[in-house]
């Protein structure tokens, strides 16, 4: 099994075949195809335009659209996985070489990744925040004074009710945290806030 940075899952054999087929493209064709790919990654809602550009590319270079579309699905796995794992350009280049892409093409792809990665990360964070947008939060502190088994307990807890927008609907999420869990949760929220401020 191939050791890759962008995924720990086993990839279908067709992915390696698609990367070997990328080597058959001349430099101009490869650069054009990667430009189309990154344009789509930067504007993921423009699927129709992406398909139109692939169709035009296939016609211009005498290729079949079906195999080109499948090839692009395989190539898209790399930047999508890289975004999730915040990979560097060097790690992407290593993965591309492992998948069978030649040195020049892997270098070009990783340079494009280095150039566009900040914008792609901002886009991914914005998309994540839009998918699970926090609308409201209610909280209550409480103390467990005692139970039928133990006379004095004195445990502090926090009950949270989060109202989250998921697509066009809202969902209530309930949590009960101990005091140490609450402080850990608060610390994580402060880290998330700092990360978002860094991207905005």
Buried (B, 14 or more C-beta within 10 A) or exposed (E): EEEBBBBEEEBEEEBBBBBEBBEEBEEEBBBBBBEBBBBBBEEEEEEEEBBEBBEEBBEEBEBEBEEBBBBBEBBEBBBBBBBEEEBBBEBBBBBBBBBBBBEEBBBBBBBBBBEBBEEBBBBBBEEEEEEEEEEEEEEEEEEEEEEEEEEEEEEEBBEBEBBBBEEEEEEEEEEEBEEEEBEEBEEEEEEEEEEEEEEE
